[in-house]
Amino acid sequence: PAVQQTAPAAKPTTAPTVGAASPSAPVPKPLANPVQAANSPLGVWLTEEKEGEIRIEQCGANLCGYAVDKKSNANGEQVLINMKPDKDKWSGRIFDPNSGSTYDSTIAVKSPDTLHVQGCAFGGMFCGGQTWTRVN
């Protein structure tokens, strides 16, 4: 009788483990996305002057930002160039379409919906910053 009880117990144990593996696989993905969105600059941001939207996305190990074309929603001119992760910020270059110049830059997420963007000229002697607001 003991052998009969062990054998049926082994079969149900195996079946739920297999069945449990499938439903548990998608669970980490939804949990990971909100956390990433909260402290990640990935996404679309509206500039402080509301001159345009910038889409920040992965480009290799770094981040890049592109002006979003309002008509096609496609990536336009590159604005953030090769932003490398550095503790709680990203450092690289920023292109100012108004002046046609490129500056040293840092970006840092200040809250889930705000991003501080700074550009510096002359080795950091002159710096200016903006706060961008998350669109999505």
C-alpha positions in Angstrom: 0.0 0.0 0.0 2.8 2.5 0.7 4.2 2.0 -2.8 0.8 2.7 -4.3 0.6 6.0 -2.4 4.1 7.1 -3.4 3.6 6.4 -7.1 0.4 8.5 -7.5 2.0 11.3 -5.4 5.0 11.4 -7.8 2.8 11.8 -10.9 0.9 14.9 -9.7 4.1 16.5 -8.4 5.6 16.2 -11.8 2.6 17.6 -13.7 2.1 20.8 -11.7 5.8 21.5 -11.8 5.7 21.4 -15.6 2.5 23.4 -15.7 3.7 25.9 -13.1 6.9 26.6 -15.2 4.8 27.9 -18.1 2.6 30.4 -16.3 5.6 31.6 -14.2 7.7 32.4 -17.3 5.8 35.5 -18.4 5.5 36.9 -14.8 9.0 38.4 -14.5 8.6 40.4 -17.7 5.6 42.5 -16.6 7.3 43.1 -13.2 10.6 44.1 -14.8 9.1 46.7 -17.2 7.6 49.2 -14.6 10.8 49.1 -12.6 12.9 49.8 -15.7 10.6 52.6 -16.8 10.9 54.3 -13.4 14.7 54.7 -13.4 15.5 54.3 -17.1 15.7 57.2 -19.6 14.4 54.9 -22.4 11.3 56.2 -24.1 10.0 59.4 -25.6 10.6 62.8 -23.9 9.2 66.3 -24.5 11.9 69.0 -24.3 11.6 71.8 -21.7 10.8 74.4 -24.3 8.3 72.0 -25.9 10.2 72.4 -29.2 10.1 68.7 -29.9 10.1 65.1 -28.7 13.2 63.0 -28.3 13.2 59.2 -28.5 15.9 57.6 -26.3 16.8 54.0 -27.1 19.6 51.5 -26.7 22.4 51.7 -29.3 24.8 48.9 -28.3 25.8 49.2 -24.7 25.0 53.0 -24.7 22.0 55.2 -25.3 21.2 57.4 -28.2 18.4 60.0 -28.6 16.7 61.0 -31.8 14.3 63.8 -32.6 10.9 62.3 -33.3 9.4 63.2 -36.7 5.9 64.4 -35.9 4.4 63.2 -39.2 5.9 59.7 -39.4 6.8 59.1 -35.7 10.1 57.8 -37.1 13.6 58.7 -35.7 14.9 61.9 -37.2 18.1 63.7 -36.4 20.4 62.3 -33.7 20.5 64.6 -30.7 22.0 62.4 -27.9 25.1 60.7 -29.0 26.8 57.6 -27.5 25.5 58.2 -23.9 27.6 55.9 -21.7 26.2 54.7 -18.3 28.0 56.2 -15.4 26.5 55.4 -11.9 23.1 57.2 -11.8 23.6 59.2 -15.1 24.7 58.8 -18.7 27.5 60.8 -20.3 28.2 61.5 -23.9 27.5 64.3 -26.4 24.5 66.3 -27.3 23.7 68.0 -30.6 22.0 71.4 -30.6 20.0 71.6 -33.9 19.5 75.4 -33.3 23.3 76.2 -33.2 24.5 73.2 -35.2 27.1 72.5 -32.4 27.8 69.5 -30.3 28.5 69.6 -26.6 29.6 67.3 -23.7 26.4 66.1 -22.1 24.9 64.2 -19.2 21.4 62.9 -18.7 19.9 61.8 -15.3 16.5 60.5 -14.4 15.1 62.7 -11.6 11.7 60.9 -11.3 9.9 58.4 -13.4 8.6 61.3 -15.6 11.4 63.9 -15.5 14.9 63.7 -17.1 17.6 66.3 -16.4 19.6 67.0 -19.6 22.8 69.1 -19.4 25.2 70.3 -22.1 28.6 71.9 -21.4 31.0 73.9 -23.6 34.7 74.7 -23.1 35.5 71.7 -20.9 32.6 72.4 -18.6 33.1 76.1 -18.1 29.7 76.9 -19.5 26.8 74.5 -18.8 23.1 74.7 -19.5 20.4 72.3 -18.6 16.8 71.4 -19.3 14.2 69.2 -17.7 12.4 67.0 -20.1 9.1 65.3 -19.4 8.2 61.7 -20.3 5.7 61.3 -23.1 5.7 57.5 -22.9 
